[in-house]
Amino acid sequence: MLKVGLTGSIGTGKSTVAKIFQELGAYVIDADKIVHQLLKKEDVKQKIKEAFGNVFDENGEIDKKKLAGIVFNNLEKKKQLEGILHPLVFQEIQKWLKEIEKKDPEAVAIAEVPLMIETGSYKNYDKIIVVYAPEELQMERLVKKGMTKEEALRRIKSQMPIEEKIKYADIVIENTESIQKLSKKVEKVYELLKEEARS
């Protein structure tokens, strides 16, 4: 089995790339979706309550906007939240990789993890793919999704610069053109990964 880490920065299109990989037949897991599920667990809610106070909506669920408002404006709080969530996300991904390997020894298993390089978990993969787009294009995409320019810039600046992430990549997929061109690039990469998984 080939373990592949897929990362990039906000607005580079890593989820789009993950989706194309999945459509081509790769096994894909998304760290953000794991976080989503973790935030519904009572023990995780309790830890977040202790660390951040009342960040809950009227249904007792975590208000992600409220929480994001705190952590993206405060590096200490951001680190605190990551300290709660990252080890749990890591555990879930490891469990998933073991299951896939049992099921399909020649699998290409791709974990989409935004902060893989920052947390050092990139070291657990055979190959690292970084999805690249320049900062102005990231901005443009985030504003299209409804963020203000200030919010978009703050989100981008809160992450490691994409140029820095590229240094860790075995493969860089540039996402600056049409979805058709992106699909072709991903297809080519997938063929290479499949070959490697078999060997």
C-alpha positions, 0 to 999 in steps of 0.5 A: 500500500502507498500512504499519501499525504495531501496538503496545501493551504486554504483556497489552493483547492486541496479538497477538489484534488482529493475528490478527483483522486477519489473518483479515480479510485483512490481511498481518501480520508479528510481530516476536516471531516474527522474534526467535524465528527470529533466536535460532536463527541461529549468528551471533546466538547468538555475539553473545549468548554474548559479551554474556551468557555461558552462557544456553544449554540442553543442546541449545545453544539459547538459554534464553529464560527465562534470558535474560529473567531477566537482561534484565528485571532489568537495564536495561543488559543489556536495552539490550544485547540490543535493540542486537543484535536490533532492527536485524535485526528492522527489516531483516526487516520492511523486506524483508517490506514490499517483498515485499508491496508488489510482490505487492499494491500495495493491501495493508494490511500490518501489523507487530506490534512491541511496542517500535516507539515506544521504538525510534523505528521507528514513524516508518516507518509510515503509521498507528500502532495502539495496543491499549489495556488499563488496567494492572490488566487487563494484570496480570490477564491476565499472572497468568492466563498463569502469571506471578506478580504481581511478575513481571507488574508488573516486565514492565509497568514495564519498558515505556513506560506504555500511556498514553504510547504512546497519544499516538503513536497514529493509532488506539486499539483498546480491548481491555477487553471480550469478544472479540466486541466486540474483533472488531467494533472491529477489523473497523471499523478494517480497513474504514477501512485498506482504503479508505485503502490503495486511495486 
